[in-house]
Amino acid sequence: MNEEKLKNIELQIEEIKRELLTIGEMRPGSLTRQRRKGCATGEYYQLSYTHRMKSKTEYVRKEFAPVVREQVVSFRRFRKLTQLWVKLAILHAQLKMQHDKLALE
């Protein structure tokens, strides 16, 4: 039973690796639309993120917002996939130790 579970986890990890290869440009953070008070044409976008324990804010021109939004979505997908990979790797290691322990007995 453990061998079957191990094989299933390995297949899931391989699928995650394939999906990671399809991710293009990415950047962390969240993109929000902002407006300057009292100015009808004062719309702009703001990208906020934390990198290396430092908060960053970048201003993004309206015409670049769709590209940045796609990059943010790609980063979220990257994070989700890598977190799942780590979860599966931990489970795989635990099951492998159990399997090896039984083999020694």
C-alpha positions as CSV (number, residue, x, y, z in Angstrom):
1,M,0.0,0.0,0.0
2,N,2.8,2.4,0.9
3,E,4.5,1.8,-2.4
4,E,1.4,2.7,-4.3
5,K,1.0,5.9,-2.3
6,L,4.7,6.8,-2.9
7,K,4.2,6.3,-6.6
8,N,1.1,8.4,-6.6
9,I,2.9,11.2,-4.8
10,E,5.8,11.0,-7.3
11,L,3.4,11.3,-10.2
12,Q,1.8,14.4,-8.6
13,I,5.2,16.0,-8.1
14,E,6.1,15.4,-11.7
15,E,2.9,17.0,-12.8
16,I,3.7,20.0,-10.6
17,K,7.1,20.3,-12.2
18,R,5.5,20.3,-15.7
19,E,3.1,23.0,-14.7
20,L,5.9,25.1,-13.3
21,L,7.7,25.0,-16.6
22,T,4.6,26.7,-18.3
23,I,4.8,29.8,-16.0
24,G,6.0,32.9,-17.7
25,E,6.9,36.3,-16.3
26,M,5.9,36.8,-12.7
27,R,6.1,39.2,-9.9
28,P,4.8,39.1,-6.3
29,G,2.3,41.5,-4.8
30,S,-1.1,42.9,-5.4
31,L,-2.1,45.5,-8.0
32,T,-4.7,48.1,-7.0
33,R,-6.2,51.0,-8.8
34,Q,-5.8,54.4,-7.2
35,R,-7.1,57.9,-7.9
36,R,-5.9,61.3,-7.0
37,K,-8.4,63.3,-5.2
38,G,-10.0,66.1,-7.2
39,C,-8.4,65.0,-10.4
40,A,-10.6,63.4,-13.1
41,T,-7.6,62.0,-15.0
42,G,-5.5,61.1,-12.0
43,E,-6.0,57.3,-12.2
44,Y,-3.0,55.1,-11.8
45,Y,-2.1,51.6,-10.4
46,Q,0.0,50.7,-7.5
47,L,1.9,47.4,-7.0
48,S,2.6,46.5,-3.4
49,Y,4.8,43.6,-2.3
50,T,7.3,42.4,0.2
51,H,10.7,41.1,-0.8
52,R,13.5,40.2,1.5
53,M,11.6,41.5,4.5
54,K,11.1,44.9,2.9
55,S,7.9,46.4,1.8
56,K,7.9,47.9,-1.7
57,T,5.4,50.0,-3.6
58,E,5.7,50.7,-7.3
59,Y,3.5,52.9,-9.4
60,V,2.3,51.3,-12.6
61,R,1.0,53.3,-15.6
62,K,-2.6,52.4,-16.6
63,E,-1.4,51.0,-20.0
64,F,0.9,48.5,-18.2
65,A,-1.6,47.3,-15.7
66,P,-2.9,44.3,-17.7
67,V,0.7,42.9,-18.1
68,V,1.5,43.4,-14.4
69,R,-1.8,41.8,-13.4
70,E,-0.9,38.7,-15.4
71,Q,2.6,38.6,-13.8
72,V,0.9,38.8,-10.3
73,V,-1.5,36.0,-11.2
74,S,1.5,33.9,-12.5
75,F,3.3,34.4,-9.2
76,R,0.3,33.3,-7.2
77,R,0.1,30.2,-9.3
78,F,3.9,29.6,-8.8
79,R,3.5,30.0,-5.0
80,K,0.5,27.6,-4.9
81,L,2.3,24.9,-6.9
82,T,5.5,25.2,-4.9
83,Q,3.6,25.0,-1.6
84,L,1.8,21.9,-2.8
85,W,5.2,20.4,-3.9
86,V,6.7,20.9,-0.5
87,K,3.6,19.4,1.2
88,L,3.9,16.3,-1.1
89,A,7.6,16.1,-0.6
90,I,7.2,16.0,3.2
91,L,4.5,13.3,2.9
92,H,6.7,11.3,0.5
93,A,9.6,11.5,2.9
94,Q,7.5,10.3,5.9
95,L,6.0,7.4,3.9
96,K,9.4,6.4,2.6
97,M,10.8,6.2,6.1
98,Q,7.9,4.1,7.2
99,H,8.4,1.8,4.3
100,D,12.1,1.5,4.9
101,K,11.5,0.9,8.6
102,L,9.2,-2.0,7.8
103,A,11.8,-3.4,5.4
104,L,14.4,-3.4,8.2
105,E,12.2,-5.4,10.5
